[in-house]
């Protein structure tokens, strides 16, 4: 059994115990629900691996902060689903659909506080550093969501703006999970920051891959229908890059598809993919992904720690990237 | 100048500096807005007074946690306004009206994180205790809001349930503000807990008074039209007590007015007030208020500290209660 598998079991146990039978039900049932519909628990696992990389004997001390990071992630899902009016998550109705908006708002609030409650259980000596990182990251995730919402109504988004948005919305939390573990594991500042960068860059590569897979992926491997982002005009790296690099006429055609209200799903996907091909956005995205991926691995080497866990983290990053190979 | 006046000035300065010119605007402008529309800053002031009661030289160290408590309070107002669909606050449009729901949700989230960021600036040695208190209180405030929303659709609420709701929704935060200051001021556990109880009980008395003033208050002194709670069927201590104590026929009349859709505002206020009078709820409420008030003062004596600041806290409680004398 890999080290991370043992961690995952502990995480699941704490997660299910947090709100069990807690009153008032109206506040805690939605929390229980969103935690029960799954998720790979990548973030708490990274936190515990980040600790184990430097000191396995301290991993117990980062179990609660690790769970706190997973709670925070699920809080963002819960509130994002209201803001994005998403009706389904992991094939289940979202909280604001199963209950209502006000219940989803308040349960999300409670979940963020529960997250803080768990993170606060970090060893007292590490608490200022752990919380400073957590606070900074949490506010960055909100900023990322704000940029994401703002992009919905804009077309003049540069590639850099998009990358900054996904860095804030997705990547920094992965970095923070690893660094939290590293801090509790007693890593030096340089090492824990290198591990943070490993997580951030791997997260960037992963998110770019997600955009890429939606268009160029293998439907079975990807796990959802191809072209979903194209159908809903999601501002992905591919769309933004194509829009910014296509010549005038092709850009107009792209806009035509973005504005068209009645269309055949497959027609739109095919037409937009053709424009993406003209703009060679697949190559651009893959090149960038590879850059982030190799940079992530460089940071990982620099982070030091034990070979056993570093190998596991390397494998983890490799598996994340393997979906499109 | 009273000690609290100097505190208030410092609080205002930090509050206005927190989100000034911060990007993205869409996230921080609503925060700036809700902080700018006023409020008496009672909570941060209580925090600083709670510290000064034991050690004036440490009050600087609780300025940021004090501001964090005010941010948290304003975060709850922002999200409560969405949940309660309130359109106005302090004579200004609420955030979700001036912007929209999703903006109000996300700005509220950011505000809670900013609150934690400020509270985290408590001296490292006090941090575990301060945060444990803050976490517990924050989750209690959410529980209180959940009970309050739940009560909207129920009539079978006991007086005790109502008191527990206002304790959670309003009183505990006042207690926590004082105790946070006391902890940073170096008070003993017994003293800081006594101060917490002073704040809680004063808060209970204050909230009961607020219910009472809506019906029996002097319009000019109260600052808003009399009978507002009656018109919207707000579940106040008076309504719940009357409903639970009136004989069958009178209770039916009360229900008649609660269910009536078309009515003359003054007719409803007069009719319901007559029923309140029959049930003698004014006496019941005033008796309970006085009990909480005297208990609060007992706790304050027990909390010790310097005479100067204890007197100021006593005066503060007296002024809060003076509105109905």
Interface residues (C-beta under 8 A of the other chain):
Chain A: X23 X24 X26 X27 X79 X82 X83 X101 X102 X105 X106 X108 X109 X110 X112 X113 X114 X116 X117 X120 X124 X127 X128 X131 X132 X135 X136 X138 X139 X142 X143 X145 X146 X147 X149 X150
Chain B: X23 X24 X26 X27 X79 X82 X83 X101 X102 X105 X106 X108 X109 X110 X112 X113 X114 X116 X117 X120 X124 X127 X128 X131 X132 X135 X136 X138 X139 X142 X143 X145 X146 X147 X149 X150
